[in-house]
Structures are given as structure tokens and as C-alpha cells.
């Protein structure tokens, strides 16, 4: 039987990273489904209303239990979380996915999702 003492720190880090990555993939899939469920009407509303819609419908999906895994999130995980908001904003603005994320956030006068989460006291890995 495998015990905790049999697993060295490198193995533990690999297990934690893999588990966290799988959780991020599931979060992104749920958020994408919610964005898809909003239908084709999203581009017909104002940017401010769209941002409020994101805060009400999509952000809770991303932040649900995020405080449990946020200390172990690496830079690539945060980038993946940012993609949820980036894709939502590009869909609202009817822009191609290849549009610069920085330009989209400036146009909407909003911050990246991870910056907003950090401001709400989510603790992330210090290296991220």
C-alpha cells in the first residue's frame, strides 16, 4: 500500500499540478457552455450590460471553489482562466479570436479576470 511518506515532493507537485490543470479545464468547459447558452443576443446589448452579465452568469462559474486551488495556480493556469473573459468580450464585440486581448480590455475599460480576482483577495502562487 502506498503511503504519504512514499511520495516525494516532486511527485506531489506533479500530482497537484495535474489535478489543478484538470480542474481548470473543467471550469473553462462549464464557462464556455454558459457563454454558448447566452445565444446570439449577447452582441445586441451594451458593453456595460455585457460586463454585468459576465459578472452575474460567468464569473461565478469560474470562482466557485477557486479559493481552494488558487494558492497552487501557476502562470499558465491564470492565463487559461483569463481566456474565459477574453473570449466572452470578443464574442460581445463580434471580434475574431485573434484580436489582441489588451486592445479588447482597453476598449471595454475592464481588467483581466485574474487581476479582478487578485483584487478580490484570491491568493495565487507567488511565482505566477
C-alpha positions as CSV (number, residue, x, y, z in Angstrom):
1,X,0.0,0.0,0.0
2,X,1.3,3.5,-0.9
3,X,1.7,5.9,2.0
4,X,2.3,9.6,2.1
5,X,5.9,9.1,3.0
6,X,6.4,7.1,-0.2
7,X,5.6,10.1,-2.3
8,X,8.5,12.6,-2.6
9,X,7.9,16.3,-3.1
10,X,8.4,16.2,-6.9
11,X,5.7,13.5,-7.3
12,X,3.4,15.5,-5.0
13,X,4.0,18.7,-7.1
14,X,3.2,16.8,-10.3
15,X,0.0,15.3,-8.9
16,X,-1.1,18.7,-7.6
17,X,-0.3,20.4,-11.0
18,X,-2.1,17.7,-12.9
19,X,-5.2,17.9,-10.7
20,X,-5.2,21.7,-10.9
21,X,-4.9,21.6,-14.6
22,X,-7.8,19.2,-14.9
23,X,-9.9,21.5,-12.7
24,X,-9.1,24.5,-14.9
25,X,-10.1,22.6,-18.0
26,X,-13.5,21.7,-16.4
27,X,-14.0,25.3,-15.3
28,X,-13.3,26.5,-18.8
29,X,-15.7,24.0,-20.3
30,X,-18.5,25.0,-18.0
31,X,-17.9,28.7,-18.7
32,X,-17.8,28.1,-22.4
33,X,-21.1,26.2,-22.2
34,X,-22.7,29.1,-20.2
35,X,-21.4,31.6,-22.8
36,X,-22.8,29.5,-25.6
37,X,-26.2,29.2,-23.8
38,X,-26.5,33.0,-23.8
39,X,-27.1,32.7,-27.5
40,X,-26.7,35.2,-30.3
41,X,-28.3,38.1,-28.3
42,X,-25.1,39.0,-26.4
43,X,-23.7,41.3,-29.2
44,X,-27.0,43.2,-29.1
45,X,-26.5,44.7,-25.6
46,X,-24.2,47.4,-24.4
47,X,-20.7,46.7,-23.1
48,X,-21.7,47.7,-19.6
49,X,-24.6,45.4,-19.6
50,X,-22.4,42.6,-21.1
51,X,-19.9,43.1,-18.3
52,X,-22.7,42.9,-15.7
53,X,-23.9,39.8,-17.4
54,X,-20.4,38.3,-17.2
55,X,-20.2,39.1,-13.5
56,X,-23.6,37.5,-12.9
57,X,-23.5,34.4,-15.1
58,X,-19.9,33.5,-16.0
59,X,-17.7,34.7,-13.2
60,X,-19.5,32.6,-10.5
61,X,-18.7,29.5,-12.6
62,X,-15.0,30.5,-12.6
63,X,-14.8,31.5,-9.0
64,X,-16.8,28.6,-7.5
65,X,-14.3,26.9,-5.0
66,X,-11.4,28.7,-6.7
67,X,-10.2,29.8,-3.3
68,X,-9.3,26.2,-2.6
69,X,-7.0,25.8,-5.5
70,X,-5.8,29.4,-6.1
71,X,-2.7,29.1,-4.0
72,X,-1.5,26.3,-6.3
73,X,-2.3,28.1,-9.6
74,X,0.7,28.7,-11.8
75,X,1.0,31.3,-14.5
76,X,-0.3,29.0,-17.3
77,X,-3.4,28.3,-15.2
78,X,-4.1,32.0,-14.7
79,X,-3.7,32.5,-18.5
80,X,-6.3,29.8,-19.1
81,X,-8.7,31.5,-16.7
82,X,-8.2,34.8,-18.4
83,X,-9.2,33.2,-21.7
84,X,-12.8,32.8,-20.4
85,X,-13.3,36.6,-20.1
86,X,-11.3,37.3,-23.2
87,X,-13.5,35.0,-25.4
88,X,-16.6,36.4,-23.8
89,X,-15.6,40.0,-24.6
90,X,-14.6,39.2,-28.1
91,X,-18.0,37.5,-28.6
92,X,-19.8,40.5,-27.3
93,X,-17.8,42.8,-29.6
94,X,-18.1,40.4,-32.6
95,X,-14.4,40.3,-32.9
96,X,-12.2,37.4,-34.2
97,X,-10.4,35.4,-31.5
98,X,-7.1,36.6,-33.0
99,X,-7.8,40.2,-31.8
100,X,-5.3,41.4,-29.2
101,X,-6.6,40.8,-25.6
102,X,-5.1,44.1,-24.4
103,X,-7.0,46.1,-27.0
104,X,-10.2,44.3,-26.1
105,X,-9.8,45.1,-22.4
106,X,-8.9,48.7,-23.2
107,X,-11.9,49.1,-25.4
108,X,-14.2,47.7,-22.8
109,X,-12.5,49.6,-20.0
110,X,-12.0,46.5,-17.9
111,X,-9.3,44.5,-16.3
112,X,-8.2,40.9,-16.9
113,X,-10.1,38.3,-14.9
114,X,-7.1,37.3,-12.8
115,X,-6.4,40.9,-11.9
116,X,-10.0,41.2,-10.7
117,X,-9.7,38.0,-8.7
118,X,-6.4,39.2,-7.2
119,X,-8.2,42.4,-6.2
120,X,-10.9,40.3,-4.5
121,X,-8.2,38.8,-2.3
122,X,-7.7,35.5,-4.1
123,X,-4.3,34.2,-3.2
124,X,-2.2,33.0,-6.1
125,X,1.2,31.3,-6.3
126,X,3.9,34.0,-5.7
127,X,5.7,33.0,-8.9
128,X,2.6,33.5,-11.0
